[in-house]
Amino acid sequence: MQLNQLQPTHQRKLTKRIGRGGKKGTYCGRGLKGQNSRAGHRKMPLIRQFIKRYPKLRGYKFKGFDNRIAIIDLALIEKRFDEKMIVSPATLVKAGLVRKIDCHIPSVKILGEGEVTKAFKVSGCIISKSAKAKIEKAGGKILKIKAKKVKKVKRIVKPVVKKAEPEVAKTKPAKVEKTEKVEKAEKASKPKASKPAAKK
């Protein structure tokens, strides 16, 4: 068998080329112009328009200040800080080694890259095991912040005292002068005393 003797097993199916005359005409069912008549046209799905209408919730990108930790090496602290100085997030921000995150002092983690020769104090930072060993070996200290104790205040319930009512001065009623007509009416209303019977 030679190459000129090879024949395909299946017949070749030609793709129909539209837009070149024929039964359907020049436009071949695509219509006149516009997005739908072009080759490779793509439409945005309808659900996309509904999703865009929903308002974005306030603070949906905010991840919280506690999750953002600034990382710093011991080599940088060795250059900027002297002996017996306190290394804290606030002092690191003042020295320009750590930037504020959204106007807040971030939490700082100290890694053990670099050598330490100065004895400085560290407080309020997260320290790796290697960094802790190097700081203590150089004579430094790691200060622990003590939690403030909140004193319990006992609530004293005072008894409710009723205010004494002011005493009203007892005054005698003023004498009303009786008129002559009133006196006559009172005498007429009184029962008359019966006279004793005469002895026989």
Backbone torsions as a table, in degrees:
resi	resn	phi	psi	omega
1	MET	NA	137.5	179.0
2	GLN	-118.7	170.6	-176.0
3	LEU	-63.5	-33.9	-178.8
4	ASN	-73.9	-9.6	179.0
5	GLN	-95.1	-6.1	-179.4
6	LEU	-73.0	138.8	179.1
7	GLN	-135.6	144.3	179.1
8	PRO	-70.6	148.2	178.9
9	THR	-79.8	-34.0	-179.4
10	HIS	-111.0	148.7	177.7
11	GLN	-73.3	145.9	-178.7
12	ARG	-77.9	129.8	178.1
13	LYS	-100.9	117.7	-179.9
14	LEU	-85.2	136.1	176.3
15	THR	-73.2	141.2	-177.0
16	LYS	-76.1	127.1	179.6
17	ARG	-96.8	113.9	-176.8
18	ILE	-97.3	161.2	178.8
19	GLY	89.0	15.6	-179.5
20	ARG	-130.1	48.4	-179.5
21	GLY	82.7	-171.2	178.0
22	GLY	108.5	-163.5	-176.1
23	LYS	-69.2	-36.0	-176.0
24	LYS	-83.5	-5.5	177.5
25	GLY	89.0	-170.2	-173.5
26	THR	-73.8	-30.0	-175.6
27	TYR	-92.4	-19.8	172.0
28	CYS	56.1	42.5	174.1
29	GLY	85.0	0.1	-179.7
30	ARG	-91.6	-14.7	-178.9
31	GLY	84.3	-176.0	-176.6
32	LEU	-93.9	123.3	170.9
33	LYS	47.9	-169.1	176.6
34	GLY	87.4	178.8	-174.8
35	GLN	-65.5	-37.3	-175.0
36	ASN	-75.1	-18.7	-177.5
37	SER	-89.5	-8.0	-177.6
38	ARG	-86.6	156.6	175.6
39	ALA	-79.4	139.2	178.0
40	GLY	74.0	21.5	-178.8
41	HIS	-74.8	145.3	178.9
42	ARG	-135.3	138.7	179.9
43	LYS	-108.4	145.5	175.4
44	MET	-73.1	135.5	-179.5
45	PRO	-65.1	150.0	-176.0
46	LEU	-64.4	-33.9	-177.0
47	ILE	-64.8	-23.3	179.7
48	ARG	-62.8	-38.8	-179.8
49	GLN	-65.7	-37.0	178.5
50	PHE	-70.9	-36.2	-180.0
51	ILE	-65.8	-36.9	-178.6
52	LYS	-69.8	-22.9	-179.0
53	ARG	-74.9	-26.2	-178.4
54	TYR	-67.6	132.7	179.8
55	PRO	-73.2	147.9	177.1
56	LYS	-79.3	135.5	-179.2
57	LEU	-71.3	145.6	-178.3
58	ARG	-67.8	126.5	177.2
59	GLY	77.3	27.5	-177.6
60	TYR	-74.3	-15.9	177.3
61	LYS	-97.8	-5.4	-176.3
62	PHE	-76.2	128.1	-176.9
63	LYS	-107.4	-2.1	178.7
64	GLY	94.6	150.0	-177.9
65	PHE	-78.9	-27.6	-176.2
66	ASP	-69.4	-27.8	-177.6
67	ASN	-77.0	-18.2	-177.0
68	ARG	-93.0	113.9	-177.4
69	ILE	-119.2	128.5	176.2
70	ALA	-86.1	134.0	-177.6
71	ILE	-108.7	136.2	-178.5
72	ILE	-144.1	147.8	-179.4
73	ASP	-96.3	159.7	178.6
74	LEU	-67.8	-26.7	-178.5
75	ALA	-62.7	-39.1	179.3
76	LEU	-70.4	-38.3	178.8
77	ILE	-66.7	-35.3	179.1
78	GLU	-62.8	-35.8	-178.3
79	LYS	-74.1	-41.7	-170.7
80	ARG	-89.7	-29.8	-173.7
81	PHE	-103.3	143.3	177.2
82	ASP	-95.0	179.6	-179.8
83	GLU	-68.6	148.7	177.0
84	LYS	63.1	18.4	174.5
85	MET	-92.5	149.9	-178.8
86	ILE	-93.0	124.1	177.9
87	VAL	-98.7	115.8	179.7
88	SER	-141.7	167.5	178.2
89	PRO	-56.4	-37.6	-179.7
90	ALA	-67.4	-42.9	179.9
91	THR	-69.9	-32.1	177.5
92	LEU	-69.0	-34.4	176.1
93	VAL	-67.9	-40.9	178.2
94	LYS	-64.6	-36.6	179.9
95	ALA	-74.6	-13.7	178.4
96	GLY	86.9	12.6	179.3
97	LEU	-85.5	-23.8	-179.6
98	VAL	-129.1	139.0	177.9
99	ARG	-95.9	151.7	174.9
100	LYS	-74.1	146.7	177.7
101	ILE	-110.1	110.6	-179.8
102	ASP	54.7	46.7	177.5
103	CYS	64.9	20.7	178.5
104	HIS	-123.8	145.6	176.5
105	ILE	-76.0	120.5	-175.9
106	PRO	-80.9	168.9	171.4
107	SER	-79.6	143.5	-171.1
108	VAL	-118.5	138.5	172.8
109	LYS	-117.3	130.0	-178.6
110	ILE	-102.4	124.9	178.0
111	LEU	-99.8	160.6	-172.5
112	GLY	-92.8	29.5	178.0
113	GLU	-85.9	125.1	-178.2
114	GLY	108.8	164.8	-179.6
115	GLU	-102.6	151.9	-179.2
116	VAL	-122.1	128.1	177.6
117	THR	-119.0	-17.0	-177.9
118	LYS	-97.8	147.1	178.3
119	ALA	-97.9	98.1	177.0
120	PHE	-119.6	164.2	-177.1
121	LYS	-102.1	141.6	-179.1
122	VAL	-120.2	132.4	178.5
123	SER	-145.0	142.6	175.6
124	GLY	72.5	21.4	-179.5
125	CYS	-124.3	155.3	172.5
126	ILE	-87.8	127.5	-174.1
127	ILE	-122.2	135.4	175.8
128	SER	-75.6	166.0	-177.2
129	LYS	-64.5	-41.8	-179.6
130	SER	-66.7	-39.4	178.4
131	ALA	-66.7	-39.1	179.5
132	LYS	-63.5	-41.9	179.7
133	ALA	-65.0	-39.8	-178.7
134	LYS	-69.5	-39.4	-179.4
135	ILE	-66.1	-43.9	-179.8
136	GLU	-69.3	-32.3	178.3
137	LYS	-67.2	-35.6	179.5
138	ALA	-78.2	-6.0	179.5
139	GLY	99.4	10.6	179.0
140	GLY	-84.6	174.2	-178.4
141	LYS	-131.8	150.1	175.4
142	ILE	-112.1	111.7	-175.6
143	LEU	-86.2	139.1	175.8
144	LYS	-103.6	133.1	-179.7
145	ILE	-83.0	122.3	179.1
146	LYS	-81.3	137.4	178.0
147	ALA	-75.8	136.8	179.9
148	LYS	-73.6	133.8	178.0
149	LYS	-83.7	133.3	-179.9
150	VAL	-96.9	120.9	179.9
151	LYS	-76.0	135.5	177.7
152	LYS	-83.3	125.8	-178.5
153	VAL	-100.2	122.9	178.4
154	LYS	-78.0	133.1	179.1
155	ARG	-87.6	120.8	179.5
156	ILE	-98.9	118.4	-179.2
157	VAL	-93.2	114.6	179.9
158	LYS	-83.0	138.1	177.9
159	PRO	-68.7	143.3	-178.8
160	VAL	-79.7	119.9	-179.4
161	VAL	-104.0	124.7	178.7
162	LYS	-79.2	136.3	179.4
163	LYS	-72.7	135.1	179.7
164	ALA	-70.2	135.8	-179.3
165	GLU	-74.8	138.9	-178.7
166	PRO	-64.3	134.2	-178.6
167	GLU	-70.7	133.9	-179.9
168	VAL	-89.3	126.4	-178.7
169	ALA	-64.8	125.2	-179.5
170	LYS	-76.6	118.4	-178.9
171	THR	-118.9	137.4	178.0
172	LYS	-71.9	138.8	179.9
173	PRO	-67.0	139.3	-178.0
174	ALA	-65.5	140.4	179.6
175	LYS	-70.2	130.8	-179.9
176	VAL	-98.6	124.2	-180.0
177	GLU	-72.7	126.4	-178.5
178	LYS	-84.8	137.3	177.2
179	THR	-83.0	167.7	-178.6
180	GLU	-63.6	-37.2	179.9
181	LYS	-65.1	-38.9	-179.3
182	VAL	-67.5	-41.1	179.7
183	GLU	-63.5	-41.9	178.6
184	LYS	-63.3	-38.8	-179.5
185	ALA	-67.7	-37.1	179.1
186	GLU	-67.9	-40.3	179.4
187	LYS	-65.6	-35.6	-178.7
188	ALA	-70.4	-32.7	-178.1
189	SER	-75.7	-25.1	179.9
190	LYS	-68.7	139.7	177.9
191	PRO	-72.1	140.8	-177.9
192	LYS	-81.2	137.7	179.2
193	ALA	-70.9	132.3	-178.6
194	SER	-73.4	139.4	-178.4
195	LYS	-77.8	144.9	178.2
196	PRO	-68.1	145.8	-176.9
197	ALA	-71.0	145.7	-178.3
198	ALA	-76.0	140.1	-178.5
199	LYS	-75.9	140.1	179.1
200	LYS	-87.9	NA	NA
